[in-house]
Amino acid sequence: MGAQSPAAVGVSLSGSFISADDTGVIDLFAVLAYGELSAFYRLAEEAKLSPTLRGKVAVAKMAAAEMRHFETLESALAERGVDIFDAMAPFVRALDAYHDSTDPSTWLESMVKFYVGDGIAADFYTEIAGALSPEVAAVVRDVLAETSHSEFVVEEVRRAVATSRSERDRLTLWGRRLLGEAITQAQYVMAQRDELTELVLAATGDLNGIAALFERMQASHAERMAVLGI
């Protein structure tokens, strides 16, 4: 991080709020920001896969929403005297690795990744938000809020799998891969960033709580897959 990053303060596991100036909060904003930036470029590129103009426009709107979220986080970091590019740097490798390992080859894979993959990340970070001060949690929940654009994804995927058993089976495997890769990368990031791990511990209580968190993420993943018909 840049020299202007605030110093870490103590993190209580007793349920008390974490200071908005805590280094872990800066890490959280930074990893979210790089995630939003990555999503913007990914969606802009994957819009080319859409077989229809309607699909291209829908994905373009999704990409625009991701950039607005990035700008929200950029402002939140700037208010704390933190350069967003310095702050994001530690997370580039892990998030790029996730996207490289889950690069969709078809339009439907792209849509499932948007709906399911991004949902997995949202579950993880929303849970952390429960240990943050209200104003910080509000920023996190704002940038993770699902938009109406996700309904387009549901319609596209459900229509495709309803008429093709092979497509449904293939996308089921794809969804499992997304879950596995997302959890692997979340664990990697926590292992590399002690302050972020402390935020997760503050939200979950202990290592058993983290394990329970991953179990809840798996349950939510199954629910999203069911919504898609896979």
C-alpha positions in Angstrom: 0.0 0.0 0.0 1.0 3.6 -0.4 2.6 5.6 2.4 -0.7 7.4 3.1 -2.5 4.2 4.1 -3.8 4.4 7.7 -2.1 2.2 10.3 -4.0 -0.8 11.5 -5.8 -0.7 14.8 -6.9 -3.5 17.0 -9.8 -5.8 15.9 -12.1 -7.1 18.5 -13.7 -10.5 18.1 -16.4 -9.7 20.7 -18.7 -8.2 18.2 -17.7 -4.5 18.5 -17.4 -2.5 15.4 -14.1 -2.2 13.6 -12.8 1.3 13.0 -13.5 2.7 9.5 -9.7 3.6 9.4 -8.6 0.0 10.0 -6.2 -1.3 7.5 -8.4 -4.3 7.0 -11.2 -2.0 5.8 -8.8 -0.5 3.3 -8.0 -4.0 2.1 -11.6 -4.8 1.8 -12.4 -1.7 -0.2 -9.4 -2.4 -2.4 -10.2 -6.0 -3.2 -13.8 -5.0 -4.0 -12.5 -2.2 -6.2 -10.3 -4.5 -8.3 -13.1 -7.0 -8.5 -15.4 -4.3 -9.9 -12.8 -3.1 -12.3 -12.1 -6.7 -13.5 -15.8 -7.3 -13.9 -16.2 -4.2 -16.0 -13.5 -5.3 -18.5 -14.7 -8.9 -18.4 -18.3 -7.9 -19.2 -17.3 -5.5 -21.9 -15.3 -8.2 -23.6 -17.9 -11.0 -23.2 -20.6 -8.9 -24.6 -19.1 -9.9 -28.0 -20.3 -13.5 -27.2 -24.0 -12.5 -27.2 -25.9 -13.8 -30.2 -28.4 -10.9 -30.0 -28.3 -7.2 -29.8 -30.5 -7.4 -26.7 -27.9 -9.4 -25.0 -25.1 -7.0 -25.9 -27.0 -4.1 -24.5 -27.9 -5.9 -21.3 -24.3 -6.8 -20.7 -23.1 -3.3 -21.5 -25.5 -2.0 -18.8 -24.0 -4.6 -16.4 -20.5 -3.3 -17.2 -21.6 0.3 -16.6 -23.0 -0.7 -13.2 -19.7 -2.3 -12.2 -17.8 0.9 -13.1 -20.2 3.0 -11.0 -19.4 0.6 -8.1 -15.7 1.1 -8.7 -16.1 4.8 -8.5 -17.9 4.5 -5.2 -15.0 2.6 -3.8 -12.5 5.0 -5.3 -14.2 7.8 -3.5 -14.3 5.9 -0.2 -10.6 5.2 -0.4 -9.8 8.8 -1.4 -11.7 10.0 1.7 -9.2 8.0 3.8 -6.2 9.4 2.0 -5.5 6.1 0.1 -4.5 5.8 -3.5 -6.7 3.2 -5.1 -4.1 1.9 -7.4 -1.6 1.3 -4.6 -4.4 -0.3 -2.5 -5.5 -2.7 -5.3 -2.0 -3.9 -6.2 -1.8 -6.8 -3.7 -5.0 -8.3 -5.0 -4.3 -8.3 -8.7 -2.6 -11.6 -8.9 -5.3 -13.6 -7.0 -8.3 -12.1 -8.8 -6.6 -12.4 -12.2 -5.8 -16.0 -11.5 -9.5 -16.7 -10.7 -10.7 -15.1 -13.9 -8.0 -16.8 -16.0 -9.1 -20.2 -14.5 -12.7 -19.5 -15.2 -12.6 -17.9 -18.6 -15.9 -18.6 -20.3 -15.9 -20.1 -23.8 -19.6 -19.6 -24.6 -22.3 -17.0 -24.0 -24.1 -19.2 -21.5 -21.0 -19.8 -19.5 -20.4 -16.1 -19.4 -23.9 -15.5 -18.1 -23.6 -18.2 -15.4 -20.3 -16.8 -14.3 -21.9 -13.3 -13.9 -24.9 -14.6 -11.9 -23.3 -17.4 -9.9 -19.7 -16.4 -9.7 -20.4 -12.8 -8.7 -23.0 -14.0 -6.3 -20.4 -16.2 -4.5 -18.2 -13.2 -4.0 -21.1 -11.1 -2.8 -22.0 -13.7 -0.2 -18.5 -13.6 1.2 -18.1 -9.9 1.4 -21.6 -9.2 2.6 -21.0 -11.4 5.6 -17.8 -9.5 6.4 -19.9 -6.3 6.3 -21.7 -7.4 9.4 -18.5 -6.7 11.5 -18.0 -3.2 10.1 -19.2 0.2 11.3 -22.5 1.2 9.7 -21.1 3.8 7.3 -18.5 1.3 6.0 -20.9 -1.6 5.8 -23.2 0.7 3.7 -20.5 1.2 1.1 -19.9 -2.6 0.9 -23.6 -3.4 0.6 -24.1 -0.7 -2.0 -21.4 -2.0 -4.4 -22.6 -5.6 -3.9 -26.3 -5.0 -4.4 -27.8 -7.0 -7.2 -29.4 -5.1 -10.0 -32.4 -5.9 -12.2 -29.9 -6.8 -15.0 -29.5 -10.2 -13.3 -33.1 -11.1 -14.4 -31.9 -11.0 -17.9 -29.3 -13.7 -17.1 -31.9 -15.9 -15.4 -34.2 -15.7 -18.5 -31.4 -16.5 -20.9 -30.0 -19.5 -19.0 -33.4 -21.0 -18.0 -34.6 -20.9 -21.6 -31.4 -22.6 -22.9 -31.3 -25.5 -20.3 -35.0 -26.2 -20.6 -34.5 -27.3 -24.2 -31.1 -29.0 -23.9 -30.2 -31.7 -21.3 -26.6 -31.7 -22.4 -26.4 -27.9 -22.0 -27.8 -28.2 -18.5 -25.3 -30.9 -17.5 -22.4 -28.9 -18.9 -23.4 -25.7 -17.1 -23.9 -27.7 -13.9 -20.3 -28.7 -14.0 -19.3 -25.2 -14.9 -21.1 -23.8 -11.8 -19.3 -26.3 -9.6 -16.0 -25.2 -11.0 -16.8 -21.5 -10.4 -17.6 -22.3 -6.7 -14.4 -24.3 -6.2 -12.2 -21.7 -7.8 -13.9 -18.8 -5.9 -13.4 -20.4 -2.5 -9.8 -21.3 -3.4 -9.0 -17.7 -4.3 -10.8 -16.4 -1.2 -8.7 -18.6 1.0 -5.5 -17.5 -0.9 -6.3 -13.8 -0.4 -6.9 -14.3 3.3 -3.7 -16.2 3.7 -1.8 -13.3 2.1 -3.5 -10.4 3.9 -3.6 -10.8 7.7 -5.8 -7.6 8.2 -8.4 -9.0 5.8 -8.4 -12.3 7.7 -9.0 -10.4 10.9 -12.1 -8.9 9.4 -13.4 -12.3 8.4 -12.7 -13.6 11.9 -14.5 -10.6 13.4 -17.5 -11.5 11.3 -17.4 -15.3 11.9 -15.8 -15.6 15.4 -13.2 -18.2 14.8 -11.9 -20.8 12.3 -15.0 -22.9 12.7 -17.0 -19.8 11.9 -15.0 -19.4 8.7 -15.8 -23.0 7.8 -19.5 -22.4 8.5 -19.3 -19.3 6.2 -18.0 -21.4 3.3 -20.8 -23.9 4.0 -23.4 -21.1 3.8 -21.8 -19.9 0.6 -22.2 -23.4 -0.9 -25.9 -23.4 0.1 -26.5 -20.0 -1.5 -24.7 -21.2 -4.6 -27.0 -24.2 -4.8 -30.0 -21.9 -4.6 -28.7 -19.7 -7.4 -28.1 -22.7 -9.6 -31.6 -23.8 -8.9 -32.9 -20.4 -10.0 -31.1 -20.9 -13.2 -32.6 -24.3 -13.7 -29.3 -26.1 -13.3 
